[in-house]
Amino acid sequence: MQAPKIPFVSRRRVLSALTAAPLALSLPARAQTARRLRVGVTLHPYYSYTANIVGPLADVVPVIPAGFNPHAYEPRTEDIKRIGSLDAIVLNGVGHDDFAGRMIKASEKPDLKVIEANAQVPLLAAVGAGRGTSGKVVNPHTFLSVTASISQVNTIARELGALDPANAAAYTANARAYAQKLRKLRADALARLTQTPGADFRIATIHGAYDYLLREFGLEVAAVVEPAHGIEPSPAQLKGTIDQIRALDVKVIFSEMDFPSAYVDTIRRETGVRLYALTHISHGPYTAEKFEQEIARNLATVVRAIQEAA
């Protein structure tokens, strides 16, 4: 019986097949590595931070649409679905975006990677919460300080680099460049005060958000109008605040630019204080430049208040 013929395979074809096999096996891993990260954010400053860190290497996705007040936001079905497409989410995590926890639990990714931006930031106690932060309510508006913002930028870059090692070096370099721009904004503002006589005056704010910003200038808040953020004072509370402003000889009051309150005019009329509006950086479209633009505006407003008081 004649043995079946075995087809001839050249040595070159065998070597070619053996060489191609590892490449084919590695393609899925390479494709996975090359996939762009989708990073969610809850607040406007975190969009700017993250967009400047990742540049064109990843997508930054706001989980709530522009136009919603984060203090009053209630999760919607379409916003919860958006979380299912994310690889990570950047959170304030200290009281300004508590809604995000409920959204993540209700989403398709309850174990989504969470980046706590304030992990390394020294926190101030919220107004009325007493001194210190351990076990007490803290002021969550850390993003209104350049110093605290730089700390958050570094934390976000480090966590994203651990999640995406291929781009970690780029994230670190971008974070350093962005931090340098923010430091210059603060340095320029403080430099404008070097020739200003020391202003000895007391200040009040509509709510307790601006402590982090004002401490950049060595200013302490003597009185806060709202009993809690977004809660207007009762007539009795408003009268008590006006009496306090008079007793403390408060000369300047900082109000909220994006969410003006009708009672501010009453305070100004009754006390004669100078009124300056600051932005909460939580209004309008999400852009990479928004934080720089609005923190620069806030710094300039505080400088003007100090100069005019002096």
Disulfide bonds with the S-S distance in Angstrom:
none
